[in-house]
Amino acid sequence: MLRPFTPSFALASLLVGLTAAAQAAPAGRSIVFTGKAGESPLIYVAPGSITVIMLGAPILRESVQVEGRARFAIFEVSDAGVTLSPAVALGTGERLALRVTYREGSPASVVFLLTGQPGAVDGLVNVSRPLQTFEACRVELSATRERCEAQAKELEALKARPAALSPAAVALAGFVDKDGMRGKRFDSVCLYARGGELRPARCWGLGGATWSVVVLEVSNTGGEPWAPEWAEVTPEGGEPRRARAVLSGQVPIPAGGVVSVAVEVEMPARKKPETWLEAPHTVRVCNGDGSRCLSVPQVTL
């Protein structure tokens, strides 16, 4: 008599088969990442066999990506590992990239290349990364502390400013004294700006006794939004220094959008108004990680 087919019976049969294949697999091998560029070790997978990759440290589960996801019958991600099994065999020349990002440590991200080879299956792969030295940890901790202290100072400065945005608040804050402020257009220097798809359409500024502000009307001609987060200014023959604040009329600036971005710079005390907005600087405005920047030379601050 034929036994009726049921989903539960089929699932049980599949699990028994995969378990048997996993038990028959080798004890496993080890992969050690050194942090060198281009490290992409091969991992051999086969249908009917489970491959378990133990990553040795907590990972960002949402960061895990594999090429050809639909070709895997099993693909599960845990807090520190990946379990997978292809539905059909991969060719010996195929390479499907598996990308993983760790929560901390170095290297931060690793890439494996999944492939097939007759008679070769990795049942268990143990992954490890170099242990950080005491000196490396000390340097990283020191840099983190400096960033936190700088952010704390910026926050206190922002808290100290009057909440209301008005001429009276500006006067009480001491940004403008009896000599007032000076304005200037920098449209000619916009022609020499460098920033790829980021282009300033108009440039102008304001100057006071102890500060200068540069306003750039930025056109984002690229395909991705741009969020200006920090800026630095470099005087001719001098060292770069961070701007005091960066404000944008809209963040992020959408692709194809045009938005005004203001860069506030602290300047040495200048008693004579005719010296305001006269010192040549290069102004550089960047997103958070510095991968997309707009640089404008010969801006007088």
Summary of the structure (lengths in Angstrom):
residues: 301
radius of gyration: 29.0
end to end distance: 92.5
largest distance: 104.8
contacts: 818
relative contact order: 0.11
helix: 21%
strand: 37%
